[in-house]
Amino acid sequence: MGSNAFLDIAIGLILMYLVLSLLVTVINELIATQLDLRASTLKDALEKILNDAALRVEFYKHGVVAAKNAAVGGNGDHVSYMSGQTFALAVLGSLDTTKPVPGFEDIRTAVEKLPDSNIKGILLAQLTMAGGSLEKLRDGVARSFDATMDRLSGVYKRYLKYISLGVGLLLACALNADTIAVGDALWKDPSLRAQIVERAGNF
């Protein structure tokens, strides 16, 4: 057999694992959707950032957040994505419910009254850097949230890697995706190789 046989076998193996990888991707997305993985990961992150229970309650009552949650179904459902600007607007607007559109000093006063918490530390740092500018304060809080979400995406990707590993192993066992056995079958059967190469070209 010539070098073409080796090339055909390589094409056959590549096709097999390409199809398997696509199956794993589809199954991953189905599992992530069924488990609401993105939404639950975001919810956990928000609980860590907004670790002042009273403020967190008001945050979820805020119009922009409540509307987004209602849009995904309500009844305890949670959005799977939130922008930094939305987070900043909702947090700053939830500090004092008597002042839904607070000024800079209103925010400073409300933050100073908060019990020690992660969110208090974040807001105090942003108040200092904002230098009296409400716009800079909003942007700073938004950037801080976006940086946290960037780290969160790493956590989400790790979850998906674990799911991918499990799904991949199950598929490989269920479909008997044995590289040596498949390679041997292709090596011994020229007509099978030809069919696989044709399928690969169509694919």
C-alpha atoms as a printed R data frame, in Angstrom:
    type eleno elety resid chain resno       x      y      z
1   ATOM     1    CA   MET     A     1   0.000  0.000  0.000
2   ATOM     2    CA   GLY     A     2   1.260  3.456 -0.808
3   ATOM     3    CA   SER     A     3   1.304  6.712  1.067
4   ATOM     4    CA   ASN     A     4  -2.269  7.367 -0.111
5   ATOM     5    CA   ALA     A     5  -3.488  4.650  2.281
6   ATOM     6    CA   PHE     A     6  -1.886  6.433  5.227
7   ATOM     7    CA   LEU     A     7  -3.442  9.715  4.117
8   ATOM     8    CA   ASP     A     8  -6.865  8.095  3.748
9   ATOM     9    CA   ILE     A     9  -6.624  6.557  7.227
10  ATOM    10    CA   ALA     A    10  -5.625  9.927  8.668
11  ATOM    11    CA   ILE     A    11  -8.620 11.556  6.955
12  ATOM    12    CA   GLY     A    12 -10.915  8.856  8.356
13  ATOM    13    CA   LEU     A    13  -9.643  9.316 11.906
14  ATOM    14    CA   ILE     A    14  -9.843 13.101 11.662
15  ATOM    15    CA   LEU     A    15 -13.426 12.847 10.427
16  ATOM    16    CA   MET     A    16 -14.380 10.522 13.296
17  ATOM    17    CA   TYR     A    17 -12.989 12.798 15.968
18  ATOM    18    CA   LEU     A    18 -14.361 15.927 14.296
19  ATOM    19    CA   VAL     A    19 -17.862 14.444 14.403
20  ATOM    20    CA   LEU     A    20 -17.340 13.380 18.019
21  ATOM    21    CA   SER     A    21 -16.143 16.858 18.995
22  ATOM    22    CA   LEU     A    22 -19.202 18.424 17.377
23  ATOM    23    CA   LEU     A    23 -21.429 16.006 19.278
24  ATOM    24    CA   VAL     A    24 -19.674 16.888 22.538
25  ATOM    25    CA   THR     A    25 -20.191 20.609 21.845
26  ATOM    26    CA   VAL     A    26 -23.905 20.147 21.162
27  ATOM    27    CA   ILE     A    27 -24.394 17.966 24.254
28  ATOM    28    CA   ASN     A    28 -22.426 20.468 26.378
29  ATOM    29    CA   GLU     A    29 -24.729 23.284 25.319
30  ATOM    30    CA   LEU     A    30 -27.800 21.155 26.075
31  ATOM    31    CA   ILE     A    31 -26.476 20.308 29.541
32  ATOM    32    CA   ALA     A    32 -25.486 23.920 30.250
33  ATOM    33    CA   THR     A    33 -28.933 25.093 29.152
34  ATOM    34    CA   GLN     A    34 -30.782 22.479 31.198
35  ATOM    35    CA   LEU     A    35 -28.720 23.279 34.299
36  ATOM    36    CA   ASP     A    36 -28.965 27.060 33.696
37  ATOM    37    CA   LEU     A    37 -25.205 26.994 34.195
38  ATOM    38    CA   ARG     A    38 -24.536 30.541 32.973
39  ATOM    39    CA   ALA     A    39 -27.398 31.986 35.022
40  ATOM    40    CA   SER     A    40 -26.501 30.101 38.206
41  ATOM    41    CA   THR     A    41 -22.822 31.063 37.850
42  ATOM    42    CA   LEU     A    42 -23.775 34.743 37.488
43  ATOM    43    CA   LYS     A    43 -26.184 34.517 40.424
44  ATOM    44    CA   ASP     A    44 -23.466 33.028 42.666
45  ATOM    45    CA   ALA     A    45 -21.042 35.761 41.619
46  ATOM    46    CA   LEU     A    46 -23.579 38.501 42.383
47  ATOM    47    CA   GLU     A    47 -24.182 37.023 45.826
48  ATOM    48    CA   LYS     A    48 -20.444 37.228 46.533
49  ATOM    49    CA   ILE     A    49 -20.164 40.812 45.268
50  ATOM    50    CA   LEU     A    50 -23.422 42.002 46.866
51  ATOM    51    CA   ASN     A    51 -22.773 40.299 50.182
52  ATOM    52    CA   ASP     A    52 -24.961 42.819 52.007
53  ATOM    53    CA   ALA     A    53 -28.323 41.031 52.126
54  ATOM    54    CA   ALA     A    54 -30.468 44.179 52.391
55  ATOM    55    CA   LEU     A    55 -28.746 45.862 49.443
56  ATOM    56    CA   ARG     A    56 -28.972 42.668 47.386
57  ATOM    57    CA   VAL     A    57 -32.756 42.547 47.919
58  ATOM    58    CA   GLU     A    58 -33.111 46.157 46.729
59  ATOM    59    CA   PHE     A    59 -30.773 45.467 43.800
60  ATOM    60    CA   TYR     A    60 -33.043 42.687 42.513
61  ATOM    61    CA   LYS     A    61 -36.078 44.932 42.990
62  ATOM    62    CA   HIS     A    62 -34.512 47.710 40.906
63  ATOM    63    CA   GLY     A    63 -36.346 48.291 37.638
64  ATOM    64    CA   VAL     A    64 -33.549 47.424 35.216
65  ATOM    65    CA   VAL     A    65 -32.715 44.152 37.005
66  ATOM    66    CA   ALA     A    66 -36.306 43.131 37.707
67  ATOM    67    CA   ALA     A    67 -37.217 43.746 34.070
68  ATOM    68    CA   LYS     A    68 -34.344 41.586 32.814
69  ATOM    69    CA   ASN     A    69 -35.247 38.737 35.164
70  ATOM    70    CA   ALA     A    70 -38.910 39.010 34.185
71  ATOM    71    CA   ALA     A    71 -37.881 38.804 30.524
72  ATOM    72    CA   VAL     A    72 -36.371 35.340 31.078
73  ATOM    73    CA   GLY     A    73 -39.518 34.023 32.717
74  ATOM    74    CA   GLY     A    74 -39.676 35.290 36.277
75  ATOM    75    CA   ASN     A    75 -40.601 32.744 38.958
76  ATOM    76    CA   GLY     A    76 -37.054 32.760 40.319
77  ATOM    77    CA   ASP     A    77 -35.383 32.655 36.905
78  ATOM    78    CA   HIS     A    78 -32.156 34.582 36.623
79  ATOM    79    CA   VAL     A    79 -30.526 36.309 33.665
80  ATOM    80    CA   SER     A    80 -27.394 34.679 32.281
81  ATOM    81    CA   TYR     A    81 -25.695 37.975 31.381
82  ATOM    82    CA   MET     A    82 -25.547 41.448 32.887
83  ATOM    83    CA   SER     A    83 -23.532 44.401 31.618
84  ATOM    84    CA   GLY     A    84 -21.357 46.489 33.879
85  ATOM    85    CA   GLN     A    85 -23.457 49.580 33.160
86  ATOM    86    CA   THR     A    86 -26.646 47.780 34.206
87  ATOM    87    CA   PHE     A    87 -24.985 46.579 37.407
88  ATOM    88    CA   ALA     A    88 -23.684 50.064 38.249
89  ATOM    89    CA   LEU     A    89 -27.029 51.740 37.589
90  ATOM    90    CA   ALA     A    90 -28.919 49.193 39.707
91  ATOM    91    CA   VAL     A    91 -26.456 49.212 42.634
92  ATOM    92    CA   LEU     A    92 -26.208 52.984 42.876
93  ATOM    93    CA   GLY     A    93 -29.968 53.310 42.530
94  ATOM    94    CA   SER     A    94 -30.563 50.753 45.295
95  ATOM    95    CA   LEU     A    95 -28.442 52.343 48.008
96  ATOM    96    CA   ASP     A    96 -31.244 54.646 49.186
97  ATOM    97    CA   THR     A    97 -34.737 53.714 48.026
98  ATOM    98    CA   THR     A    98 -35.995 57.191 48.951
99  ATOM    99    CA   LYS     A    99 -33.654 58.609 46.313
100 ATOM   100    CA   PRO     A   100 -33.914 56.419 43.181
101 ATOM   101    CA   VAL     A   101 -31.838 58.975 41.229
102 ATOM   102    CA   PRO     A   102 -29.179 59.890 43.810
103 ATOM   103    CA   GLY     A   103 -26.496 62.534 43.531
104 ATOM   104    CA   PHE     A   104 -22.827 61.925 44.270
105 ATOM   105    CA   GLU     A   105 -23.039 62.992 47.922
106 ATOM   106    CA   ASP     A   106 -26.235 60.974 48.427
107 ATOM   107    CA   ILE     A   107 -24.328 57.905 47.251
108 ATOM   108    CA   ARG     A   108 -21.345 58.644 49.487
109 ATOM   109    CA   THR     A   109 -23.596 59.009 52.533
110 ATOM   110    CA   ALA     A   110 -25.481 55.787 51.752
111 ATOM   111    CA   VAL     A   111 -22.268 53.807 51.152
112 ATOM   112    CA   GLU     A   112 -20.748 54.989 54.432
113 ATOM   113    CA   LYS     A   113 -23.832 53.685 56.258
114 ATOM   114    CA   LEU     A   114 -23.451 50.201 54.802
115 ATOM   115    CA   PRO     A   115 -22.083 47.463 57.078
116 ATOM   116    CA   ASP     A   116 -18.612 46.192 56.227
117 ATOM   117    CA   SER     A   117 -18.931 44.071 53.080
118 ATOM   118    CA   ASN     A   118 -17.354 43.427 49.691
119 ATOM   119    CA   ILE     A   119 -19.675 45.857 47.958
120 ATOM   120    CA   LYS     A   120 -18.959 48.610 50.486
121 ATOM   121    CA   GLY     A   121 -15.233 48.242 49.856
122 ATOM   122    CA   ILE     A   122 -15.746 48.337 46.092
123 ATOM   123    CA   LEU     A   123 -17.961 51.426 46.241
124 ATOM   124    CA   LEU     A   124 -15.689 53.307 48.656
125 ATOM   125    CA   ALA     A   125 -12.715 52.687 46.354
126 ATOM   126    CA   GLN     A   126 -14.686 53.909 43.337
127 ATOM   127    CA   LEU     A   127 -15.946 56.983 45.230
128 ATOM   128    CA   THR     A   128 -12.362 57.952 45.978
129 ATOM   129    CA   MET     A   129 -11.259 57.539 42.350
130 ATOM   130    CA   ALA     A   130 -14.312 59.327 40.939
131 ATOM   131    CA   GLY     A   131 -13.306 62.668 42.456
132 ATOM   132    CA   GLY     A   132 -16.875 63.910 42.806
133 ATOM   133    CA   SER     A   133 -17.970 62.913 39.290
134 ATOM   134    CA   LEU     A   134 -21.108 60.776 39.182
135 ATOM   135    CA   GLU     A   135 -20.307 59.674 35.639
136 ATOM   136    CA   LYS     A   136 -16.818 58.533 36.630
137 ATOM   137    CA   LEU     A   137 -18.303 56.710 39.607
138 ATOM   138    CA   ARG     A   138 -20.768 54.802 37.417
139 ATOM   139    CA   ASP     A   139 -18.050 53.946 34.911
140 ATOM   140    CA   GLY     A   140 -15.704 52.815 37.683
141 ATOM   141    CA   VAL     A   141 -18.302 50.532 39.259
142 ATOM   142    CA   ALA     A   142 -19.134 49.157 35.790
143 ATOM   143    CA   ARG     A   143 -15.463 48.436 35.037
144 ATOM   144    CA   SER     A   144 -15.025 46.740 38.402
145 ATOM   145    CA   PHE     A   145 -18.014 44.510 37.690
146 ATOM   146    CA   ASP     A   146 -16.796 43.711 34.165
147 ATOM   147    CA   ALA     A   147 -13.392 42.705 35.570
148 ATOM   148    CA   THR     A   148 -15.148 40.331 37.968
149 ATOM   149    CA   MET     A   149 -17.165 38.900 35.077
150 ATOM   150    CA   ASP     A   150 -13.951 38.299 33.119
151 ATOM   151    CA   ARG     A   151 -12.691 36.170 36.003
152 ATOM   152    CA   LEU     A   152 -16.085 34.489 36.211
153 ATOM   153    CA   SER     A   153 -15.881 33.448 32.558
154 ATOM   154    CA   GLY     A   154 -12.782 31.449 33.500
155 ATOM   155    CA   VAL     A   155 -14.785 29.608 36.165
156 ATOM   156    CA   TYR     A   156 -17.561 28.910 33.656
157 ATOM   157    CA   LYS     A   157 -15.056 27.577 31.122
158 ATOM   158    CA   ARG     A   158 -13.629 25.225 33.760
159 ATOM   159    CA   TYR     A   159 -17.112 23.870 34.416
160 ATOM   160    CA   LEU     A   160 -17.532 23.268 30.689
161 ATOM   161    CA   LYS     A   161 -14.154 21.514 30.495
162 ATOM   162    CA   TYR     A   162 -15.207 19.064 33.203
163 ATOM   163    CA   ILE     A   163 -18.522 18.458 31.425
164 ATOM   164    CA   SER     A   164 -16.700 18.045 28.094
165 ATOM   165    CA   LEU     A   165 -14.334 15.493 29.588
166 ATOM   166    CA   GLY     A   166 -17.206 13.461 31.020
167 ATOM   167    CA   VAL     A   167 -19.304 13.661 27.844
168 ATOM   168    CA   GLY     A   168 -16.298 12.837 25.657
169 ATOM   169    CA   LEU     A   169 -15.424  9.743 27.691
170 ATOM   170    CA   LEU     A   170 -19.031  8.531 27.649
171 ATOM   171    CA   LEU     A   171 -19.334  9.055 23.885
172 ATOM   172    CA   ALA     A   172 -16.012  7.373 23.185
173 ATOM   173    CA   CYS     A   173 -17.078  4.325 25.211
174 ATOM   174    CA   ALA     A   174 -20.653  4.252 23.870
175 ATOM   175    CA   LEU     A   175 -19.557  4.537 20.216
176 ATOM   176    CA   ASN     A   176 -16.414  2.452 20.676
177 ATOM   177    CA   ALA     A   177 -14.265  5.260 19.253
178 ATOM   178    CA   ASP     A   178 -11.045  3.246 19.357
179 ATOM   179    CA   THR     A   179  -8.340  4.876 17.229
180 ATOM   180    CA   ILE     A   180  -6.363  1.637 16.830
181 ATOM   181    CA   ALA     A   181  -9.417 -0.458 15.925
182 ATOM   182    CA   VAL     A   182 -10.735  2.122 13.462
183 ATOM   183    CA   GLY     A   183  -7.293  2.604 11.926
184 ATOM   184    CA   ASP     A   184  -6.851 -1.147 11.582
185 ATOM   185    CA   ALA     A   185 -10.279 -1.517  9.933
186 ATOM   186    CA   LEU     A   186  -9.478  1.248  7.451
187 ATOM   187    CA   TRP     A   187  -6.055 -0.260  6.709
188 ATOM   188    CA   LYS     A   188  -7.520 -3.682  5.881
189 ATOM   189    CA   ASP     A   189 -10.517 -2.478  3.855
190 ATOM   190    CA   PRO     A   190  -9.739 -0.263  0.817
191 ATOM   191    CA   SER     A   191 -13.437  0.088 -0.077
192 ATOM   192    CA   LEU     A   192 -14.199  1.356  3.463
193 ATOM   193    CA   ARG     A   193 -11.338  3.846  3.153
194 ATOM   194    CA   ALA     A   194 -12.738  5.103 -0.149
195 ATOM   195    CA   GLN     A   195 -16.206  5.547  1.369
196 ATOM   196    CA   ILE     A   196 -14.803  7.437  4.363
197 ATOM   197    CA   VAL     A   197 -12.718  9.740  2.166
198 ATOM   198    CA   GLU     A   198 -15.787 10.462  0.034
199 ATOM   199    CA   ARG     A   199 -17.867 11.188  3.143
200 ATOM   200    CA   ALA     A   200 -15.115 13.429  4.482
201 ATOM   201    CA   GLY     A   201 -15.093 15.396  1.226
202 ATOM   202    CA   ASN     A   202 -18.861 15.844  1.367
203 ATOM   203    CA   PHE     A   203 -18.680 16.798  5.051
